[in-house]
Amino acid sequence: MSNTYRDLNPPERLLLGPGPSNVDPRVLRAMSTPLLGHLDPEFLKIMDETKQLLQYTFQTNNYLTLPVSGTGSAGMETALCNVIEPGDRVVVCVSGVFGERMCDIVERCGGELIRIDAEWGHIITPEQVEAVLRKSAVKVVAIVHAETSTGVLQPLGDIERLVHEHGALFLVDTVTSLGGCPVKVDEWKLDVVYSGTQKCLSCPPGLAPITFSPRAEQVLDARKRKVQSWYLDMTMIRRYWGQERFYHHTAPISMCYALREALRIIYEEGLEARWQRHALNHRALMAGLQAMGLKPFAQEGYWLPSLNAVRVPDGIQDMRVRGRLLQEYGIEIGGGLGKVKGQIWRIGLMGYNSTRKTVMVFLSALEAVLRGEGYPVRPGEAVAAAEQVYRTASS
Ligand SMILES: *Cc1c(COP(=O)(O)O)cnc(C)c1O
């Protein structure tokens, strides 16, 4: 037995898929520091600081702001199951996998689901939302800000006005936008917003930051029934993360260390600078990909800086290219999910990975692999196009 299980020694990877993304070594160090008891005064301080840093990152003063124990999907389920009671009418905007997942959860909560669908790769329009809201009174409108399955950044402003004109709550998935592009919870009047640690926050998967506006908290307080999930019930969790410290479940100590450190890194960089960094590296990457003749998948004008989706060129085999990138270069990128399986590549530039170095390394590797697969690329063309973007930006 003794030699059967070798030491854990995972290969080094450049994680440029839809998540998880690579984490800053500072975050890994924070995770390996000694445990505290979850009610130790020193840990309570860490919880409070994490909440403050989350308020900064979400750009909100919402009192009810904390990380839920679980991945981004736990954030999604928490957001929905706390504001929905059986029979409530809920609109879900669907233009990819994560909108679909929201629909599934709404039905499990007993909500009366009204779907608004857009073609994958396209945004949901305010006109679509208005048409639905005119017809029936709804309690919640849910939408994905950054649809990771298609690489689309969904504008929220006009839809927010309609949602509030009709007296509904606006519930937003920011799993792939928080920390990668502007998310301004208070200024944009968002009511329930959740995210995940493993995308642009550059922290391992395991926590789901969430925030409830005072309006959303009122809806929570006015519930007639208990929240259907015991574990994700915010009426109890808020007492644990609040001054009362009422025991609900044990906070995952090491993950809280990790999130605090990841958020501290964001605070040191500054959100504004971080958004600009993501925007610049995204532009350089897309310039390089397009110079190679690759076609963007997402609707023009709505490209997501943290996740770049391009079509797999005709005659090229998706799995072979991704396999070679991983085997020959240690680089992971994402393939298509659901109805675009095999048709697109999804290249994440999230948080720690959104750098000029990453863009250049990736474009060179992709060029070499594509040439090896018989795809016509002129050597150096992609890197030159990206380089041009950086030169223009710094002049
Ligand atoms: C990744 C993702 C999720 C789910 O997060 P997990 O950490 O995989 O549970 C939800 N919504 C969006 C938009 C995502 O990209």
The ligand as an ORCA input file, in Angstrom:
! r2SCAN-3c Opt
* xyz 0 1
  C     -19.056     29.583    -13.283
  C     -20.379     30.227    -13.266
  C     -21.387     29.858    -12.358
  C     -21.257     28.671    -11.451
  O     -20.171     28.726    -10.620
  P     -19.533     27.376    -10.020
  O     -18.381     27.909     -9.248
  O     -19.144     26.515    -11.185
  O     -20.560     26.746     -9.179
  C     -22.570     30.567    -12.363
  N     -22.759     31.602    -13.215
  C     -21.833     31.972    -14.104
  C     -22.112     33.107    -15.027
  C     -20.616     31.300    -14.152
  O     -19.691     31.662    -15.044
*
